[in-house]
Amino acid sequence: MSATASWWQTGIIYQIYPRSFQDSNGDGVGDLAGIIARLDYLHSLNVDILWLSPIYPSPMHDFGYDVADYCAIHPLFGTMADFDRLLAEVHARGMRLLLDLVPNHSSHLHPWFIASRSARDNPRRAWYIWRDPAPGGGPPNNWLSHFGGPAWTFDEASGQYYMHQFLPQQPELNHRHPEVLPAILDCMRFWLDKGVDGFRVDVIGELLKDPLFRDEPENPNWNGVREYQRLLHVHTGNLPEVHGLIRRMRTFLDGWNDRLMIGELYLPNADLVRYYGDEQGAECHLPFNFQLIRASWEATVVRRLVDAYEAALPGHAWPNWVLGNHDQKRLASRVGSRQARVAHMLLLTLRGTPTCYYGDEIGMLDVPLPLTLMQDPPALRQPEIAHLVGRDPQRTPMQWDASANAGFAAAGVRPWLPLAPDCGAHNVARQLGDPSSSLAFFRAMSTLRRAEPALASGSYRSLDAGQPDVFAYLRGDPGNALLVLLNFAAEPRCPVLPLSCAAAELLLSTTMTPPRRVGLSPLVLAADEGMVLRLPVAGCVA
């Protein structure tokens, strides 16, 4: 890593789901003014980069990921003046702002698709993916939607099918047409000229599809549950030629000073690292690495995936780690409330840029909902597996205090999704008054990360801890080495470390005990405890 690290390498990314963060006008939906009102809280977390899920005009079939206008603000969230103020207030606090970019598909109500659908000879027809029915009738091939059912919808007026990998209200843009990417770049220009610091690009690896529209092969390992997984999606994602498209996006972005591009990708290491780019050109600054979300929460498993990812990174690549997002079960629901602190210590001490999800800093849990209260399209389209694919439980409103609606919305207002039953006892205000709370720990950990160059930009090396439940690693160099010890077990563990020093300085524990000098042999990690320790300068690290 260079002596002068970029802001996106040393900073912490914090994802805000705007609908659920803070309602300011009494309609039960979060908005931009609400985010502005909570900026001081966000600043106090020591997060540096705020990423907003879509705030564009949309019919909200997929809650904003069906964009009807890429260069405007949905009235539900406020006005362009509200956005300009938000951007100015974020920058005034020394933070950065990222927007979601959704270039793979638009809303069916976007003017581009309305024109495309109007006639076969309309100039915008080829901006989307249209095909004739199969010879015997029906969809052109066997491609499937992520949200259940075929990836094709028949248009009666024109006699053709259009493609959608998500909802029928989200038609796929045809990025093989020479005018489509320039149109998306124009939309990026609009926000970059305003001063937005970059984009998280939705499903970036699926922008191109097989030009021959071949059937996708059956998945021999399908478990018979989720229909989308019945096929191997070799013709609708991760095509080799998509890299040329992404290089053009990156070249365009680099025309503005010091902006960031993150790509949403769920891929194994060998494929994922290709999205950094190569000698042919740069691509994503950060191809999202979701391995911590999908990992079995065991020390040996986590160590193995961290080491493998580090080994797979090209020399020019900067790592990143993600613990949660709007599409995945919440952290504390996945690993348990006690291990959530261990997970946050892991996230904020690994080498690379960390991404956090709103509410995880206070240990928010998924909120189970009956089908009658669910709003998420995958759940409603596949009710038999709604509990597996529904994303509403992790999108519920932020829990601010013990007042009506947990401070998310005024009393008497019905929030767009129900609040957690325990929100009166489990909220920001309550944890602010508790020096041992999850929030206090998150702030202490983020403060330590900001203060220690070894954590922000130092090297990484894993260690054998002599205990299968303990993940141990070093950050920094021998002259400034920090030791991280993470106990994944619900019982105490005594790691046996390959270090020659007898003691170290405890900087922070997940138990929030005071800093002190501790012996390394023996060293007892309490159940579900993580520690960050400073090693002596000399004679400790081989």
Secondary structure, DSSP 8 states (H G I E B T S, - for coil): --SS--HHHHS-EEEE-GGGT--SSSSSS--HHHHHHTHHHHHHTT--EEEE---S----TTTTSS-S-TTS--TTT--HHHHHHHHHHHHHTT-EEEEEE--SB--TTSHHHHHHHH-TTSTTGGGB-EE---TTSS-SS--B-TTSSBSEEEETTTTEEEE-SS-TTS-BB-TTSTTHHHHHHHHHHHHHHHT--EEEETTGGGS---TT-----B-TT--SS-GGGGB--SSSS--TTHHHHHHHHHHHHTTSTT-EEEE-----HHHHGGGGEETTEE--SEE---HHHHS-S-HHHHHHHHHHHHHHS-TT---EEE---TTS--HHHHH-HHHHHHHHHHHHHSSSEEEEETTGGGT-------GGG---HHHHH-GGGHHHH--GGGS------SSGGGGTS-TT---SS---TTTTTSSHHHHHT-TTSHHHHHHHHHHHHHH-HHHHH--EEEE--SSTTEEEEEEEETTEEEEEEEE-SSS-B----S-S-SEEEEEEETT----EEEESTT--B-TT-EEEEE--SSSS--
